[in-house]
Amino acid sequence: MQILRGSVDFGLPDRTIRLQPGEILHLTPQLRHSVTALEPTTLTVTMLLPRPDAATA
């Protein structure tokens, strides 16, 4: 997740992280989280999926 404009509180099981413009957060798969916008915010979410096995493609 990359914050483009605004700010968010990103809740994780053990802490909350405040993200500002330009900051990037990488998460492990299936990690429970919450996102609360603190002001009008634009962010980008990029999901990296495993490549299909070439033998089955």
PDBQT receptor file of N, H, CA, C and O in Angstrom, charges set to zero:
ATOM      1  N   MET A   1       0.846  -1.155   0.000  1.00  0.00    +0.000 N 
ATOM      2  CA  MET A   1       0.000   0.000   0.000  1.00  0.00    +0.000 C 
ATOM      3  C   MET A   1       0.896   1.223   0.000  1.00  0.00    +0.000 C 
ATOM      4  O   MET A   1       1.855   1.300   0.768  1.00  0.00    +0.000 OA
ATOM      5  N   GLN A   2       0.583   2.177  -0.859  1.00  0.00    +0.000 N 
ATOM      6  H   GLN A   2      -0.196   2.115  -1.483  1.00  0.00    +0.000 HD
ATOM      7  CA  GLN A   2       1.324   3.440  -0.919  1.00  0.00    +0.000 C 
ATOM      8  C   GLN A   2       0.348   4.596  -0.760  1.00  0.00    +0.000 C 
ATOM      9  O   GLN A   2      -0.675   4.657  -1.442  1.00  0.00    +0.000 OA
ATOM     10  N   ILE A   3       0.669   5.497   0.132  1.00  0.00    +0.000 N 
ATOM     11  H   ILE A   3       1.500   5.448   0.685  1.00  0.00    +0.000 HD
ATOM     12  CA  ILE A   3      -0.163   6.670   0.365  1.00  0.00    +0.000 C 
ATOM     13  C   ILE A   3       0.260   7.758  -0.616  1.00  0.00    +0.000 C 
ATOM     14  O   ILE A   3       1.421   8.166  -0.640  1.00  0.00    +0.000 OA
ATOM     15  N   LEU A   4      -0.688   8.221  -1.419  1.00  0.00    +0.000 N 
ATOM     16  H   LEU A   4      -1.631   7.889  -1.399  1.00  0.00    +0.000 HD
ATOM     17  CA  LEU A   4      -0.404   9.260  -2.399  1.00  0.00    +0.000 C 
ATOM     18  C   LEU A   4      -0.761  10.643  -1.871  1.00  0.00    +0.000 C 
ATOM     19  O   LEU A   4      -0.059  11.620  -2.134  1.00  0.00    +0.000 OA
ATOM     20  N   ARG A   5      -1.872  10.717  -1.116  1.00  0.00    +0.000 N 
ATOM     21  H   ARG A   5      -2.442   9.924  -0.903  1.00  0.00    +0.000 HD
ATOM     22  CA  ARG A   5      -2.355  12.001  -0.578  1.00  0.00    +0.000 C 
ATOM     23  C   ARG A   5      -3.137  11.705   0.682  1.00  0.00    +0.000 C 
ATOM     24  O   ARG A   5      -3.844  10.699   0.753  1.00  0.00    +0.000 OA
ATOM     25  N   GLY A   6      -3.021  12.565   1.677  1.00  0.00    +0.000 N 
ATOM     26  H   GLY A   6      -2.447  13.382   1.620  1.00  0.00    +0.000 HD
ATOM     27  CA  GLY A   6      -3.748  12.373   2.924  1.00  0.00    +0.000 C 
ATOM     28  C   GLY A   6      -2.951  11.552   3.921  1.00  0.00    +0.000 C 
ATOM     29  O   GLY A   6      -1.726  11.469   3.829  1.00  0.00    +0.000 OA
ATOM     30  N   SER A   7      -3.645  10.947   4.873  1.00  0.00    +0.000 N 
ATOM     31  H   SER A   7      -4.640  11.015   4.948  1.00  0.00    +0.000 HD
ATOM     32  CA  SER A   7      -2.988  10.083   5.854  1.00  0.00    +0.000 C 
ATOM     33  C   SER A   7      -3.992   9.070   6.381  1.00  0.00    +0.000 C 
ATOM     34  O   SER A   7      -5.198   9.315   6.392  1.00  0.00    +0.000 OA
ATOM     35  N   VAL A   8      -3.473   7.930   6.817  1.00  0.00    +0.000 N 
ATOM     36  H   VAL A   8      -2.493   7.731   6.808  1.00  0.00    +0.000 HD
ATOM     37  CA  VAL A   8      -4.309   6.858   7.355  1.00  0.00    +0.000 C 
ATOM     38  C   VAL A   8      -3.659   6.271   8.601  1.00  0.00    +0.000 C 
ATOM     39  O   VAL A   8      -2.440   6.317   8.771  1.00  0.00    +0.000 OA
ATOM     40  N   ASP A   9      -4.496   5.724   9.456  1.00  0.00    +0.000 N 
ATOM     41  H   ASP A   9      -5.486   5.687   9.318  1.00  0.00    +0.000 HD
ATOM     42  CA  ASP A   9      -4.014   4.855  10.528  1.00  0.00    +0.000 C 
ATOM     43  C   ASP A   9      -4.230   3.437  10.043  1.00  0.00    +0.000 C 
ATOM     44  O   ASP A   9      -5.343   3.042   9.697  1.00  0.00    +0.000 OA
ATOM     45  N   PHE A  10      -3.152   2.681  10.023  1.00  0.00    +0.000 N 
ATOM     46  H   PHE A  10      -2.247   3.001  10.304  1.00  0.00    +0.000 HD
ATOM     47  CA  PHE A  10      -3.172   1.304   9.543  1.00  0.00    +0.000 C 
ATOM     48  C   PHE A  10      -3.058   0.401  10.759  1.00  0.00    +0.000 C 
ATOM     49  O   PHE A  10      -2.004   0.320  11.390  1.00  0.00    +0.000 OA
ATOM     50  N   GLY A  11      -4.164  -0.286  11.085  1.00  0.00    +0.000 N 
ATOM     51  H   GLY A  11      -5.020  -0.220  10.573  1.00  0.00    +0.000 HD
ATOM     52  CA  GLY A  11      -4.202  -1.122  12.280  1.00  0.00    +0.000 C 
ATOM     53  C   GLY A  11      -3.735  -2.539  11.994  1.00  0.00    +0.000 C 
ATOM     54  O   GLY A  11      -4.219  -3.195  11.071  1.00  0.00    +0.000 OA
ATOM     55  N   LEU A  12      -2.792  -2.998  12.797  1.00  0.00    +0.000 N 
ATOM     56  H   LEU A  12      -2.399  -2.466  13.546  1.00  0.00    +0.000 HD
ATOM     57  CA  LEU A  12      -2.285  -4.372  12.737  1.00  0.00    +0.000 C 
ATOM     58  C   LEU A  12      -2.634  -5.052  14.058  1.00  0.00    +0.000 C 
ATOM     59  O   LEU A  12      -3.029  -4.374  15.005  1.00  0.00    +0.000 OA
ATOM     60  N   PRO A  13      -2.498  -6.374  14.144  1.00  0.00    +0.000 N 
ATOM     61  CA  PRO A  13      -2.870  -7.052  15.391  1.00  0.00    +0.000 C 
ATOM     62  C   PRO A  13      -2.149  -6.523  16.633  1.00  0.00    +0.000 C 
ATOM     63  O   PRO A  13      -2.716  -6.545  17.725  1.00  0.00    +0.000 OA
ATOM     64  N   ASP A  14      -0.908  -6.047  16.482  1.00  0.00    +0.000 N 
ATOM     65  H   ASP A  14      -0.447  -6.029  15.595  1.00  0.00    +0.000 HD
ATOM     66  CA  ASP A  14      -0.136  -5.636  17.652  1.00  0.00    +0.000 C 
ATOM     67  C   ASP A  14       0.170  -4.144  17.738  1.00  0.00    +0.000 C 
ATOM     68  O   ASP A  14       0.775  -3.701  18.714  1.00  0.00    +0.000 OA
ATOM     69  N   ARG A  15      -0.236  -3.357  16.731  1.00  0.00    +0.000 N 
ATOM     70  H   ARG A  15      -0.728  -3.718  15.939  1.00  0.00    +0.000 HD
ATOM     71  CA  ARG A  15       0.066  -1.921  16.749  1.00  0.00    +0.000 C 
ATOM     72  C   ARG A  15      -0.697  -1.199  15.646  1.00  0.00    +0.000 C 
ATOM     73  O   ARG A  15      -1.305  -1.822  14.776  1.00  0.00    +0.000 OA
ATOM     74  N   THR A  16      -0.649   0.117  15.705  1.00  0.00    +0.000 N 
ATOM     75  H   THR A  16      -0.155   0.622  16.412  1.00  0.00    +0.000 HD
ATOM     76  CA  THR A  16      -1.220   0.967  14.662  1.00  0.00    +0.000 C 
ATOM     77  C   THR A  16      -0.110   1.838  14.106  1.00  0.00    +0.000 C 
ATOM     78  O   THR A  16       0.683   2.408  14.854  1.00  0.00    +0.000 OA
ATOM     79  N   ILE A  17      -0.061   1.934  12.780  1.00  0.00    +0.000 N 
ATOM     80  H   ILE A  17      -0.705   1.471  12.172  1.00  0.00    +0.000 HD
ATOM     81  CA  ILE A  17       0.961   2.725  12.105  1.00  0.00    +0.000 C 
ATOM     82  C   ILE A  17       0.273   3.865  11.370  1.00  0.00    +0.000 C 
ATOM     83  O   ILE A  17      -0.694   3.639  10.643  1.00  0.00    +0.000 OA
ATOM     84  N   ARG A  18       0.761   5.086  11.552  1.00  0.00    +0.000 N 
ATOM     85  H   ARG A  18       1.547   5.270  12.143  1.00  0.00    +0.000 HD
ATOM     86  CA  ARG A  18       0.242   6.231  10.804  1.00  0.00    +0.000 C 
ATOM     87  C   ARG A  18       1.072   6.369   9.531  1.00  0.00    +0.000 C 
ATOM     88  O   ARG A  18       2.296   6.485   9.594  1.00  0.00    +0.000 OA
ATOM     89  N   LEU A  19       0.409   6.357   8.379  1.00  0.00    +0.000 N 
ATOM     90  H   LEU A  19      -0.585   6.263   8.328  1.00  0.00    +0.000 HD
ATOM     91  CA  LEU A  19       1.083   6.469   7.084  1.00  0.00    +0.000 C 
ATOM     92  C   LEU A  19       0.788   7.822   6.459  1.00  0.00    +0.000 C 
ATOM     93  O   LEU A  19      -0.349   8.293   6.478  1.00  0.00    +0.000 OA
ATOM     94  N   GLN A  20       1.816   8.437   5.909  1.00  0.00    +0.000 N 
ATOM     95  H   GLN A  20       2.739   8.055   5.894  1.00  0.00    +0.000 HD
ATOM     96  CA  GLN A  20       1.747   9.762   5.285  1.00  0.00    +0.000 C 
ATOM     97  C   GLN A  20       2.084   9.627   3.797  1.00  0.00    +0.000 C 
ATOM     98  O   GLN A  20       2.555   8.572   3.372  1.00  0.00    +0.000 OA
ATOM     99  N   PRO A  21       1.851  10.672   3.000  1.00  0.00    +0.000 N 
ATOM    100  CA  PRO A  21       2.155  10.612   1.575  1.00  0.00    +0.000 C 
ATOM    101  C   PRO A  21       3.601  10.177   1.304  1.00  0.00    +0.000 C 
ATOM    102  O   PRO A  21       4.543  10.643   1.944  1.00  0.00    +0.000 OA
ATOM    103  N   GLY A  22       3.739   9.275   0.341  1.00  0.00    +0.000 N 
ATOM    104  H   GLY A  22       2.973   8.896  -0.179  1.00  0.00    +0.000 HD
ATOM    105  CA  GLY A  22       5.044   8.760  -0.055  1.00  0.00    +0.000 C 
ATOM    106  C   GLY A  22       5.456   7.504   0.688  1.00  0.00    +0.000 C 
ATOM    107  O   GLY A  22       6.382   6.816   0.259  1.00  0.00    +0.000 OA
ATOM    108  N   GLU A  23       4.793   7.187   1.791  1.00  0.00    +0.000 N 
ATOM    109  H   GLU A  23       4.040   7.746   2.139  1.00  0.00    +0.000 HD
ATOM    110  CA  GLU A  23       5.174   5.995   2.549  1.00  0.00    +0.000 C 
ATOM    111  C   GLU A  23       4.525   4.750   1.946  1.00  0.00    +0.000 C 
ATOM    112  O   GLU A  23       3.423   4.802   1.400  1.00  0.00    +0.000 OA
ATOM    113  N   ILE A  24       5.237   3.641   2.061  1.00  0.00    +0.000 N 
ATOM    114  H   ILE A  24       6.132   3.600   2.505  1.00  0.00    +0.000 HD
ATOM    115  CA  ILE A  24       4.797   2.358   1.518  1.00  0.00    +0.000 C 
ATOM    116  C   ILE A  24       4.809   1.334   2.647  1.00  0.00    +0.000 C 
ATOM    117  O   ILE A  24       5.725   1.314   3.468  1.00  0.00    +0.000 OA
ATOM    118  N   LEU A  25       3.788   0.488   2.681  1.00  0.00    +0.000 N 
ATOM    119  H   LEU A  25       3.043   0.505   2.014  1.00  0.00    +0.000 HD
ATOM    120  CA  LEU A  25       3.716  -0.580   3.675  1.00  0.00    +0.000 C 
ATOM    121  C   LEU A  25       3.539  -1.903   2.946  1.00  0.00    +0.000 C 
ATOM    122  O   LEU A  25       2.677  -2.027   2.076  1.00  0.00    +0.000 OA
ATOM    123  N   HIS A  26       4.354  -2.892   3.300  1.00  0.00    +0.000 N 
ATOM    124  H   HIS A  26       5.054  -2.791   4.007  1.00  0.00    +0.000 HD
ATOM    125  CA  HIS A  26       4.264  -4.239   2.720  1.00  0.00    +0.000 C 
ATOM    126  C   HIS A  26       3.742  -5.178   3.794  1.00  0.00    +0.000 C 
ATOM    127  O   HIS A  26       4.231  -5.171   4.923  1.00  0.00    +0.000 OA
ATOM    128  N   LEU A  27       2.748  -5.986   3.441  1.00  0.00    +0.000 N 
ATOM    129  H   LEU A  27       2.351  -5.991   2.523  1.00  0.00    +0.000 HD
ATOM    130  CA  LEU A  27       2.152  -6.925   4.392  1.00  0.00    +0.000 C 
ATOM    131  C   LEU A  27       2.364  -8.357   3.935  1.00  0.00    +0.000 C 
ATOM    132  O   LEU A  27       2.478  -8.633   2.740  1.00  0.00    +0.000 OA
ATOM    133  N   THR A  28       2.414  -9.254   4.889  1.00  0.00    +0.000 N 
ATOM    134  H   THR A  28       2.322  -9.030   5.860  1.00  0.00    +0.000 HD
ATOM    135  CA  THR A  28       2.442 -10.678   4.568  1.00  0.00    +0.000 C 
ATOM    136  C   THR A  28       1.025 -11.117   4.190  1.00  0.00    +0.000 C 
ATOM    137  O   THR A  28       0.057 -10.480   4.606  1.00  0.00    +0.000 OA
ATOM    138  N   PRO A  29       0.887 -12.185   3.417  1.00  0.00    +0.000 N 
ATOM    139  CA  PRO A  29      -0.443 -12.641   3.010  1.00  0.00    +0.000 C 
ATOM    140  C   PRO A  29      -1.334 -12.972   4.214  1.00  0.00    +0.000 C 
ATOM    141  O   PRO A  29      -0.874 -13.522   5.214  1.00  0.00    +0.000 OA
ATOM    142  N   GLN A  30      -2.598 -12.627   4.094  1.00  0.00    +0.000 N 
ATOM    143  H   GLN A  30      -2.972 -12.180   3.281  1.00  0.00    +0.000 HD
ATOM    144  CA  GLN A  30      -3.664 -12.953   5.040  1.00  0.00    +0.000 C 
ATOM    145  C   GLN A  30      -3.478 -12.340   6.432  1.00  0.00    +0.000 C 
ATOM    146  O   GLN A  30      -4.045 -12.843   7.402  1.00  0.00    +0.000 OA
ATOM    147  N   LEU A  31      -2.696 -11.266   6.545  1.00  0.00    +0.000 N 
ATOM    148  H   LEU A  31      -2.235 -10.858   5.757  1.00  0.00    +0.000 HD
ATOM    149  CA  LEU A  31      -2.538 -10.583   7.825  1.00  0.00    +0.000 C 
ATOM    150  C   LEU A  31      -3.769  -9.711   8.069  1.00  0.00    +0.000 C 
ATOM    151  O   LEU A  31      -4.127  -8.886   7.228  1.00  0.00    +0.000 OA
ATOM    152  N   ARG A  32      -4.414  -9.897   9.221  1.00  0.00    +0.000 N 
ATOM    153  H   ARG A  32      -4.123 -10.567   9.904  1.00  0.00    +0.000 HD
ATOM    154  CA  ARG A  32      -5.582  -9.078   9.551  1.00  0.00    +0.000 C 
ATOM    155  C   ARG A  32      -5.133  -7.636   9.754  1.00  0.00    +0.000 C 
ATOM    156  O   ARG A  32      -4.107  -7.366  10.377  1.00  0.00    +0.000 OA
ATOM    157  N   HIS A  33      -5.943  -6.704   9.201  1.00  0.00    +0.000 N 
ATOM    158  H   HIS A  33      -6.777  -6.924   8.694  1.00  0.00    +0.000 HD
ATOM    159  CA  HIS A  33      -5.595  -5.289   9.311  1.00  0.00    +0.000 C 
ATOM    160  C   HIS A  33      -6.839  -4.438   9.130  1.00  0.00    +0.000 C 
ATOM    161  O   HIS A  33      -7.887  -4.922   8.702  1.00  0.00    +0.000 OA
ATOM    162  N   SER A  34      -6.702  -3.161   9.464  1.00  0.00    +0.000 N 
ATOM    163  H   SER A  34      -5.851  -2.768   9.811  1.00  0.00    +0.000 HD
ATOM    164  CA  SER A  34      -7.764  -2.187   9.221  1.00  0.00    +0.000 C 
ATOM    165  C   SER A  34      -7.112  -0.908   8.720  1.00  0.00    +0.000 C 
ATOM    166  O   SER A  34      -5.941  -0.646   8.994  1.00  0.00    +0.000 OA
ATOM    167  N   VAL A  35      -7.881  -0.118   7.985  1.00  0.00    +0.000 N 
ATOM    168  H   VAL A  35      -8.832  -0.331   7.763  1.00  0.00    +0.000 HD
ATOM    169  CA  VAL A  35      -7.390   1.157   7.477  1.00  0.00    +0.000 C 
ATOM    170  C   VAL A  35      -8.434   2.221   7.797  1.00  0.00    +0.000 C 
ATOM    171  O   VAL A  35      -9.604   2.078   7.444  1.00  0.00    +0.000 OA
ATOM    172  N   THR A  36      -8.004   3.289   8.466  1.00  0.00    +0.000 N 
ATOM    173  H   THR A  36      -7.053   3.405   8.753  1.00  0.00    +0.000 HD
ATOM    174  CA  THR A  36      -8.883   4.401   8.805  1.00  0.00    +0.000 C 
ATOM    175  C   THR A  36      -8.287   5.679   8.231  1.00  0.00    +0.000 C 
ATOM    176  O   THR A  36      -7.200   6.098   8.629  1.00  0.00    +0.000 OA
ATOM    177  N   ALA A  37      -9.005   6.301   7.290  1.00  0.00    +0.000 N 
ATOM    178  H   ALA A  37      -9.887   5.961   6.966  1.00  0.00    +0.000 HD
ATOM    179  CA  ALA A  37      -8.546   7.567   6.715  1.00  0.00    +0.000 C 
ATOM    180  C   ALA A  37      -8.729   8.671   7.740  1.00  0.00    +0.000 C 
ATOM    181  O   ALA A  37      -9.794   8.788   8.345  1.00  0.00    +0.000 OA
ATOM    182  N   LEU A  38      -7.698   9.481   7.940  1.00  0.00    +0.000 N 
ATOM    183  H   LEU A  38      -6.832   9.385   7.449  1.00  0.00    +0.000 HD
ATOM    184  CA  LEU A  38      -7.747  10.583   8.895  1.00  0.00    +0.000 C 
ATOM    185  C   LEU A  38      -8.156  11.889   8.233  1.00  0.00    +0.000 C 
ATOM    186  O   LEU A  38      -8.453  12.873   8.911  1.00  0.00    +0.000 OA
ATOM    187  N   GLU A  39      -8.171  11.892   6.910  1.00  0.00    +0.000 N 
ATOM    188  H   GLU A  39      -7.929  11.093   6.359  1.00  0.00    +0.000 HD
ATOM    189  CA  GLU A  39      -8.556  13.042   6.087  1.00  0.00    +0.000 C 
ATOM    190  C   GLU A  39      -8.813  12.490   4.690  1.00  0.00    +0.000 C 
ATOM    191  O   GLU A  39      -8.549  11.310   4.459  1.00  0.00    +0.000 OA
ATOM    192  N   PRO A  40      -9.314  13.281   3.750  1.00  0.00    +0.000 N 
ATOM    193  CA  PRO A  40      -9.476  12.770   2.393  1.00  0.00    +0.000 C 
ATOM    194  C   PRO A  40      -8.132  12.204   1.899  1.00  0.00    +0.000 C 
ATOM    195  O   PRO A  40      -7.111  12.891   1.922  1.00  0.00    +0.000 OA
ATOM    196  N   THR A  41      -8.155  10.964   1.464  1.00  0.00    +0.000 N 
ATOM    197  H   THR A  41      -8.985  10.406   1.446  1.00  0.00    +0.000 HD
ATOM    198  CA  THR A  41      -6.924  10.225   1.184  1.00  0.00    +0.000 C 
ATOM    199  C   THR A  41      -7.024   9.493  -0.137  1.00  0.00    +0.000 C 
ATOM    200  O   THR A  41      -8.081   8.980  -0.503  1.00  0.00    +0.000 OA
ATOM    201  N   THR A  42      -5.902   9.450  -0.852  1.00  0.00    +0.000 N 
ATOM    202  H   THR A  42      -5.043   9.866  -0.555  1.00  0.00    +0.000 HD
ATOM    203  CA  THR A  42      -5.770   8.624  -2.044  1.00  0.00    +0.000 C 
ATOM    204  C   THR A  42      -4.620   7.665  -1.795  1.00  0.00    +0.000 C 
ATOM    205  O   THR A  42      -3.531   8.086  -1.403  1.00  0.00    +0.000 OA
ATOM    206  N   LEU A  43      -4.854   6.376  -2.022  1.00  0.00    +0.000 N 
ATOM    207  H   LEU A  43      -5.738   6.034  -2.341  1.00  0.00    +0.000 HD
ATOM    208  CA  LEU A  43      -3.801   5.383  -1.834  1.00  0.00    +0.000 C 
ATOM    209  C   LEU A  43      -3.874   4.351  -2.945  1.00  0.00    +0.000 C 
ATOM    210  O   LEU A  43      -4.895   4.191  -3.613  1.00  0.00    +0.000 OA
ATOM    211  N   THR A  44      -2.771   3.663  -3.119  1.00  0.00    +0.000 N 
ATOM    212  H   THR A  44      -1.941   3.793  -2.576  1.00  0.00    +0.000 HD
ATOM    213  CA  THR A  44      -2.683   2.595  -4.118  1.00  0.00    +0.000 C 
ATOM    214  C   THR A  44      -2.430   1.284  -3.393  1.00  0.00    +0.000 C 
ATOM    215  O   THR A  44      -1.557   1.200  -2.528  1.00  0.00    +0.000 OA
ATOM    216  N   VAL A  45      -3.200   0.260  -3.750  1.00  0.00    +0.000 N 
ATOM    217  H   VAL A  45      -3.909   0.328  -4.452  1.00  0.00    +0.000 HD
ATOM    218  CA  VAL A  45      -2.989  -1.079  -3.214  1.00  0.00    +0.000 C 
ATOM    219  C   VAL A  45      -2.496  -1.949  -4.363  1.00  0.00    +0.000 C 
ATOM    220  O   VAL A  45      -3.158  -2.068  -5.393  1.00  0.00    +0.000 OA
ATOM    221  N   THR A  46      -1.338  -2.551  -4.178  1.00  0.00    +0.000 N 
ATOM    222  H   THR A  46      -0.799  -2.455  -3.341  1.00  0.00    +0.000 HD
ATOM    223  CA  THR A  46      -0.772  -3.450  -5.182  1.00  0.00    +0.000 C 
ATOM    224  C   THR A  46      -0.696  -4.836  -4.567  1.00  0.00    +0.000 C 
ATOM    225  O   THR A  46      -0.071  -5.027  -3.523  1.00  0.00    +0.000 OA
ATOM    226  N   MET A  47      -1.333  -5.802  -5.215  1.00  0.00    +0.000 N 
ATOM    227  H   MET A  47      -1.841  -5.647  -6.062  1.00  0.00    +0.000 HD
ATOM    228  CA  MET A  47      -1.303  -7.179  -4.722  1.00  0.00    +0.000 C 
ATOM    229  C   MET A  47      -0.420  -7.999  -5.650  1.00  0.00    +0.000 C 
ATOM    230  O   MET A  47      -0.619  -8.020  -6.864  1.00  0.00    +0.000 OA
ATOM    231  N   LEU A  48       0.551  -8.670  -5.063  1.00  0.00    +0.000 N 
ATOM    232  H   LEU A  48       0.713  -8.653  -4.076  1.00  0.00    +0.000 HD
ATOM    233  CA  LEU A  48       1.440  -9.540  -5.820  1.00  0.00    +0.000 C 
ATOM    234  C   LEU A  48       0.968 -10.975  -5.627  1.00  0.00    +0.000 C 
ATOM    235  O   LEU A  48       0.985 -11.497  -4.513  1.00  0.00    +0.000 OA
ATOM    236  N   LEU A  49       0.552 -11.600  -6.704  1.00  0.00    +0.000 N 
ATOM    237  H   LEU A  49       0.537 -11.175  -7.610  1.00  0.00    +0.000 HD
ATOM    238  CA  LEU A  49       0.052 -12.962  -6.650  1.00  0.00    +0.000 C 
ATOM    239  C   LEU A  49       1.123 -13.924  -7.155  1.00  0.00    +0.000 C 
ATOM    240  O   LEU A  49       1.940 -13.555  -7.999  1.00  0.00    +0.000 OA
ATOM    241  N   PRO A  50       1.124 -15.154  -6.644  1.00  0.00    +0.000 N 
ATOM    242  CA  PRO A  50       2.122 -16.109  -7.120  1.00  0.00    +0.000 C 
ATOM    243  C   PRO A  50       1.913 -16.400  -8.604  1.00  0.00    +0.000 C 
ATOM    244  O   PRO A  50       0.783 -16.453  -9.090  1.00  0.00    +0.000 OA
ATOM    245  N   ARG A  51       3.012 -16.584  -9.301  1.00  0.00    +0.000 N 
ATOM    246  H   ARG A  51       3.929 -16.541  -8.906  1.00  0.00    +0.000 HD
ATOM    247  CA  ARG A  51       2.927 -16.936 -10.728  1.00  0.00    +0.000 C 
ATOM    248  C   ARG A  51       2.430 -18.362 -10.865  1.00  0.00    +0.000 C 
ATOM    249  O   ARG A  51       2.818 -19.233 -10.087  1.00  0.00    +0.000 OA
ATOM    250  N   PRO A  52       1.574 -18.607 -11.848  1.00  0.00    +0.000 N 
ATOM    251  CA  PRO A  52       1.156 -19.979 -12.078  1.00  0.00    +0.000 C 
ATOM    252  C   PRO A  52       2.362 -20.820 -12.508  1.00  0.00    +0.000 C 
ATOM    253  O   PRO A  52       3.268 -20.321 -13.175  1.00  0.00    +0.000 OA
ATOM    254  N   ASP A  53       2.365 -22.061 -12.131  1.00  0.00    +0.000 N 
ATOM    255  H   ASP A  53       1.629 -22.466 -11.589  1.00  0.00    +0.000 HD
ATOM    256  CA  ASP A  53       3.446 -22.981 -12.514  1.00  0.00    +0.000 C 
ATOM    257  C   ASP A  53       3.470 -23.081 -14.040  1.00  0.00    +0.000 C 
ATOM    258  O   ASP A  53       2.435 -23.321 -14.663  1.00  0.00    +0.000 OA
ATOM    259  N   ALA A  54       4.631 -22.898 -14.634  1.00  0.00    +0.000 N 
ATOM    260  H   ALA A  54       5.471 -22.703 -14.129  1.00  0.00    +0.000 HD
ATOM    261  CA  ALA A  54       4.762 -22.942 -16.096  1.00  0.00    +0.000 C 
ATOM    262  C   ALA A  54       4.314 -24.278 -16.668  1.00  0.00    +0.000 C 
ATOM    263  O   ALA A  54       3.863 -24.341 -17.812  1.00  0.00    +0.000 OA
ATOM    264  N   ALA A  55       4.431 -25.341 -15.890  1.00  0.00    +0.000 N 
ATOM    265  H   ALA A  55       4.797 -25.290 -14.961  1.00  0.00    +0.000 HD
ATOM    266  CA  ALA A  55       4.039 -26.671 -16.387  1.00  0.00    +0.000 C 
ATOM    267  C   ALA A  55       2.522 -26.798 -16.529  1.00  0.00    +0.000 C 
ATOM    268  O   ALA A  55       2.041 -27.585 -17.344  1.00  0.00    +0.000 OA
ATOM    269  N   THR A  56       1.764 -26.027 -15.738  1.00  0.00    +0.000 N 
ATOM    270  H   THR A  56       2.155 -25.387 -15.076  1.00  0.00    +0.000 HD
ATOM    271  CA  THR A  56       0.308 -26.130 -15.797  1.00  0.00    +0.000 C 
ATOM    272  C   THR A  56      -0.311 -25.011 -16.622  1.00  0.00    +0.000 C 
ATOM    273  O   THR A  56      -1.518 -25.016 -16.863  1.00  0.00    +0.000 OA
ATOM    274  N   ALA A  57       0.489 -24.068 -17.053  1.00  0.00    +0.000 N 
ATOM    275  H   ALA A  57       1.470 -24.064 -16.857  1.00  0.00    +0.000 HD
ATOM    276  CA  ALA A  57      -0.057 -22.920 -17.802  1.00  0.00    +0.000 C 
ATOM    277  C   ALA A  57      -0.248 -23.255 -19.258  1.00  0.00    +0.000 C 
ATOM    278  O   ALA A  57      -0.696 -22.410 -20.033  1.00  0.00    +0.000 OA
TER     279      ALA A  57
